[in-house]
Amino acid sequence: MKINCRKAIHSLFVIVIVLFSFLSLKAQTDKRDAAAIAYAKRFSVSRLDSKLPLKRFADWFQQIVGQTTKINWEVNDCGEQSGNPVADKGRDFSMCVEALAEKPNGIKILVSLGVGTFKRGIIAGKPDIRDASVGKDDKWYEVTYLRDLPSKLKEIESK
């Protein structure tokens, strides 16, 4: 079997370029996500709900879910994608930072904050609350105001 060196080198070169492009895009995405999560974590919860104390969102949420409860942070599209590539083409989807905690008793607490868009990035100012809810046994109970999250959690825990 004869190997064409020129074709092999060209193919290897293309593979290396594609790999570096992928790694670069992944690094940019990781950097964007880390910045969005950091922004949401340090945002004052009193600016999201005037009835709450002057406290960083991450600290307030940790206090609500319990100091030993792990919080998973992620960036997503706020559930806006339709799943139809034609309909979604070119859209600038909202960027949400989601904080999700699951207590040992199986109760889940979720808050999703809109912090910007994927094309424009973080939009400084006031994030908007996209979802605040407590879930148990595949049933979710939404709250309108963040101030109501602790009482909804207690209510669900007492059932």
C-alpha positions as CSV (number, residue, x, y, z in Angstrom):
1,M,0.0,0.0,0.0
2,K,1.5,3.3,-1.1
3,I,0.9,6.3,1.2
4,N,0.8,9.7,-0.4
5,C,2.9,11.8,2.0
6,R,1.5,15.1,0.8
7,K,-2.2,14.0,1.3
8,A,-1.3,12.5,4.7
9,I,0.4,15.8,5.8
10,H,-2.6,17.8,4.5
11,S,-5.1,15.6,6.3
12,L,-3.1,15.9,9.5
13,F,-2.9,19.6,9.1
14,V,-6.7,19.9,8.7
15,I,-7.3,17.7,11.7
16,V,-5.0,19.9,13.8
17,I,-6.7,23.1,12.7
18,V,-10.1,21.7,13.4
19,L,-9.0,20.5,16.8
20,F,-7.4,23.9,17.7
21,S,-10.6,25.6,16.5
22,F,-12.7,23.4,18.7
23,L,-10.5,23.9,21.8
24,S,-10.5,27.6,21.2
25,L,-14.3,27.8,21.0
26,K,-14.6,25.6,24.1
27,A,-12.2,27.9,26.0
28,Q,-14.3,30.9,24.9
29,T,-17.5,29.3,26.0
30,D,-16.0,28.2,29.3
31,K,-14.8,31.8,29.9
32,R,-18.2,33.3,29.0
33,D,-20.0,30.8,31.3
34,A,-17.6,31.5,34.2
35,A,-18.1,35.3,33.8
36,A,-21.9,34.9,33.6
37,I,-22.0,32.7,36.7
38,A,-19.7,35.0,38.6
39,Y,-21.9,38.0,37.7
40,A,-25.0,36.2,38.9
41,K,-23.4,35.0,42.1
42,R,-22.2,38.4,43.2
43,F,-25.4,40.3,42.2
44,S,-27.2,41.7,45.2
45,V,-30.4,39.8,46.0
46,S,-31.9,43.0,47.2
47,R,-31.8,44.4,43.7
48,L,-33.7,41.3,42.5
49,D,-36.4,41.7,45.2
50,S,-36.5,44.9,47.3
51,K,-37.8,43.0,50.3
52,L,-34.6,40.9,50.6
53,P,-31.4,41.9,52.4
54,L,-28.3,43.5,50.8
55,K,-26.5,40.2,50.2
56,R,-24.9,38.5,47.3
57,F,-27.2,36.1,45.5
58,A,-24.9,33.1,46.0
59,D,-24.7,33.7,49.7
60,W,-28.5,34.2,50.1
61,F,-29.3,31.1,48.0
62,Q,-26.8,29.0,50.0
63,Q,-28.5,30.2,53.2
64,I,-31.9,29.2,51.8
65,V,-30.9,25.7,50.7
66,G,-28.7,25.0,53.6
67,Q,-24.9,25.4,54.2
68,T,-24.1,21.8,53.4
69,T,-26.3,21.5,50.3
70,K,-24.3,21.6,47.0
71,I,-25.4,24.1,44.4
72,N,-25.0,23.3,40.7
73,W,-24.5,26.4,38.6
74,E,-25.0,26.4,34.8
75,V,-25.5,28.7,31.9
76,N,-28.4,27.9,29.5
77,D,-30.7,29.5,26.9
78,C,-33.6,30.1,29.4
79,G,-35.5,27.4,27.6
80,E,-36.0,29.6,24.5
81,Q,-34.8,27.3,21.7
82,S,-37.6,25.7,19.8
83,G,-35.7,22.7,18.6
84,N,-36.3,23.7,15.1
85,P,-33.0,24.8,13.4
86,V,-34.8,26.8,10.8
87,A,-36.9,28.8,13.2
88,D,-34.0,29.3,15.6
89,K,-31.4,30.3,13.0
90,G,-29.9,33.7,13.6
91,R,-31.8,34.3,16.9
92,D,-30.0,35.9,19.8
93,F,-31.1,33.7,22.7
94,S,-31.3,34.9,26.2
95,M,-28.5,33.7,28.5
96,C,-29.6,32.5,31.9
97,V,-27.6,31.5,35.0
98,E,-29.3,28.7,36.8
99,A,-28.7,27.7,40.4
100,L,-30.1,24.3,41.3
101,A,-29.7,22.6,44.6
102,E,-31.0,19.2,45.8
103,K,-31.4,18.6,49.4
104,P,-30.9,15.1,50.9
105,N,-34.6,14.7,51.2
106,G,-35.0,15.0,47.4
107,I,-36.4,18.5,47.3
108,K,-35.0,20.6,44.6
109,I,-34.7,24.4,44.7
110,L,-34.1,26.3,41.4
111,V,-33.6,29.9,40.5
112,S,-32.9,31.0,37.0
113,L,-31.6,34.6,36.3
114,G,-31.6,36.2,32.8
115,V,-28.2,37.9,32.6
116,G,-27.9,38.8,28.9
117,T,-27.8,37.1,25.5
118,F,-25.5,34.7,23.8
119,K,-24.5,37.2,21.1
120,R,-24.3,40.4,23.2
121,G,-23.0,38.7,26.4
122,I,-23.8,39.9,29.9
123,I,-26.0,42.9,29.9
124,A,-25.0,45.0,33.0
125,G,-27.8,46.2,35.2
126,K,-30.5,44.2,36.7
127,P,-30.8,40.5,35.8
128,D,-34.4,39.3,35.6
129,I,-35.8,36.3,37.5
130,R,-36.9,33.8,34.9
131,D,-37.8,31.0,37.3
132,A,-37.9,30.5,41.0
133,S,-39.4,27.2,42.1
134,V,-39.2,24.3,44.5
135,G,-39.7,20.7,43.3
136,K,-40.6,17.4,44.9
137,D,-41.6,14.1,43.3
138,D,-41.6,15.6,39.8
139,K,-43.9,18.4,40.8
140,W,-42.7,22.0,40.7
141,Y,-44.1,24.9,42.7
142,E,-43.3,28.3,41.3
143,V,-42.9,31.4,43.4
144,T,-43.5,34.9,42.0
145,Y,-41.0,36.7,44.3
146,L,-37.7,35.4,45.6
147,R,-38.7,36.5,49.1
148,D,-41.3,33.7,49.0
149,L,-38.8,30.9,48.2
150,P,-37.9,30.1,51.8
151,S,-41.6,29.8,52.9
152,K,-42.4,27.6,49.8
153,L,-39.4,25.4,50.7
154,K,-40.7,25.0,54.3
155,E,-44.2,24.3,53.0
156,I,-43.0,21.5,50.7
157,E,-40.7,20.1,53.4
158,S,-43.6,19.8,55.8
159,K,-45.7,17.7,53.4
